[in-house]
Amino acid sequence: MASFSTSSAKAGSSVGGGGWAKAKHQSAGGGGSTLERIQQIELEISRTQKNKATAKHLGELKAKLCKLKRDMLEPSGGGGGKVAGFEVQKIGDARIGLVGFPSVGKSSLLTALTGVQSEAAAYEFTTLTCIPGVIYYNDIRIQLLDLPGLIVGASTGKGRGRQVIATAKSCDIILMVLDPTKDDAQKEMLTKELENVGIRLNKKPPDVTVRPTKGGGLKFQATVPLNHFDEEVCATVLKQYKMHNADVLVREDVTVDEFIDVIDGNRKYCKCIYVYNKIDLLKLEEIDELARRPQSVVVSDYLLRRLWDEMEIVRVYTKKKGQFPDFSEINYSQLRMPCCFCTNPCWKTSSMPLFGAAASSNLHRCVAKIIFCMIKMLSRL
């Protein structure tokens, strides 16, 4: 009579079977807490070779990983709510957040730019809550937030990391304050922590359209050659989100991760400037090398001008109704109402009528007249 080993198990029926069963169980994200399942899937992704044969499997794993991270960061149960010290009202024309590891000089930079006294000491974690300040530059108000220092694992909740990153997600521009005496690994670690919660630095939203339909299955269309993505991978990812009927239009060469960002729809695409503090500890050649890096700036008087350029604020000056603007002599310091098209438009805060359309119900007519006036102004130059 044949004998069977009692230590083995049917493949896929339990974790106690062979290595194949364990690998399948881990790749499915089964067992353990949410954090353990995330670690198992990340390990499986790192062990899987990247080629066309495994693209479908990798797409499925990445979709599962993204859903688990979203469930961990946005629990469905009750509780939570506002956290004291991190609910700061948004004021001014733009909001900028200081993000970095502890003791890199964020509080000193806030004091130098805004005059707000933020506690600074020789030990770490002197800033425990969000400290706001206001920068007045070129007749606009820029809100600057000094956030507590991040640590590795902040995206999973360590060291109030979720509250800090959630506040950073509300910023228009992020200033990543770095220590120039350390290597570039600090930049990579901070970028990873921000990406884990859906903040994409210096990236544009993928040019992909996904429209769910009631029937007809998947209709996939691409207007450019795709090197990292195809219809089979698209169907695998959509299956994880229980989207079996959809029209997908891809207008650029995207990756699986970028397509998942489009499906989730809760990503924040934000500009980031890498600010190197403590430059007095470096040589002049080292400072010059840091200043020439992409999206980087050393702490100097040039910092505010760089911020102004990155915000891309457009000013529109009003004029008297029925008259053409006078370009002979313009004294910008004496103009009554400069309008900044940014996060706080002037028609929401100003009582001055704009071309006779001060009421909010006439907002569309007001914008149309402003555009018409700008076209006339450009034609006369």
Secondary structure, 3 states (H helix, E strand, C coil): CCCCCCCCCCCCCCCCCCHHHHHHHHHCCCCCCHHHHHHHHHHHHHHCCCCHHHHHHHHHHHHHHHHHHHHHHCCCCCCCCCCCCCCCCCCCCEEEEEECCCCCCHHHHHHHHHCCCCCCCCCCCCCCCCEEEEEEECCEEEEEEECCCCCCCHHHCHHHHHHHHHHHCCCCEEEEEECCCCCCHHHHHHHHHHHHCCEEECCCCCCEEEEECCCCCEEEEECCCCCCCCHHHHHHHHHHCCCCCEEEEECCCCCHHHHHHHHHCCCEEEEEEEEECCHHHCCHHHHHHHHCCCCEEECCCHHHHHHHHHHCCEEEECCCCCCCCCCCCCCHHHCCCEEEECCCCHHHCCCCCCCCCCCHHHHHHHHHHHHHHHHHHHHHC
